[in-house]
């Protein structure tokens, strides 16, 4: 099976605020650090995130460059 990547940039966060909680994602910060895990909550100013070691992180939306989501395809 293949994968398709959806990239959500900072200006579009507000459009996806209701669909992101509970999704597995990669978070790219403005410092170029990348985190992988599950988005717990996203609000107007912060995003709560749990990584694969079950540690929770809280990021301000201003320090997030983009959110990358993967989805499997049928081919």
C-alpha positions in Angstrom: 0.0 0.0 0.0 1.1 3.5 -0.8 0.9 6.6 1.4 -0.2 10.2 0.7 1.1 13.0 2.8 -1.0 16.0 3.7 0.9 19.1 4.7 -0.9 21.8 6.8 1.0 25.1 7.0 0.6 27.6 9.8 -1.9 29.8 7.9 -4.3 26.9 7.5 -4.3 25.5 11.1 -7.7 27.2 11.8 -9.3 25.3 8.8 -8.4 21.9 10.3 -8.9 22.6 14.0 -11.8 20.1 14.3 -10.2 17.3 12.3 -6.7 17.2 13.9 -7.3 15.9 17.5 -6.7 12.1 17.7 -4.7 12.0 14.4 -1.1 10.7 14.2 1.1 13.4 12.8 4.6 14.9 12.4 5.0 18.3 13.9 7.7 20.5 12.4 8.8 23.4 14.5 10.4 26.7 13.4 13.6 25.5 15.0 13.5 22.6 12.4 12.9 20.0 15.2 10.4 17.3 14.2 8.1 15.4 16.6 6.0 12.3 15.8 3.0 11.2 17.8 -0.7 11.9 18.3 -2.4 15.3 18.5 -4.4 15.5 21.7 -6.0 19.0 21.4 -5.5 22.1 19.3 -6.8 25.5 20.3 -6.5 29.1 19.1 -3.1 29.4 20.7 -1.7 26.0 21.7 -1.4 22.4 20.5 -1.1 19.5 23.0 0.7 16.4 21.6 1.7 13.0 22.9 4.9 11.4 21.4 5.6 7.7 21.1 7.2 7.6 24.5 3.9 8.8 25.9 5.4 12.1 26.9 3.0 15.1 26.4 4.2 18.3 24.8 2.5 21.7 24.5 3.5 23.9 21.7 2.3 27.4 20.9 1.0 27.6 17.3 3.5 30.3 16.6 6.4 27.9 17.0 4.9 25.3 14.7 5.9 25.6 11.0 3.7 22.8 9.7 1.8 19.6 10.5 2.2 16.6 8.3 -0.4 13.8 8.2 0.0 10.4 6.4 -2.8 8.3 5.0 -2.6 4.9 3.3 -4.0 4.5 -0.2 -5.4 1.4 -1.8 -2.7 1.2 -4.4 
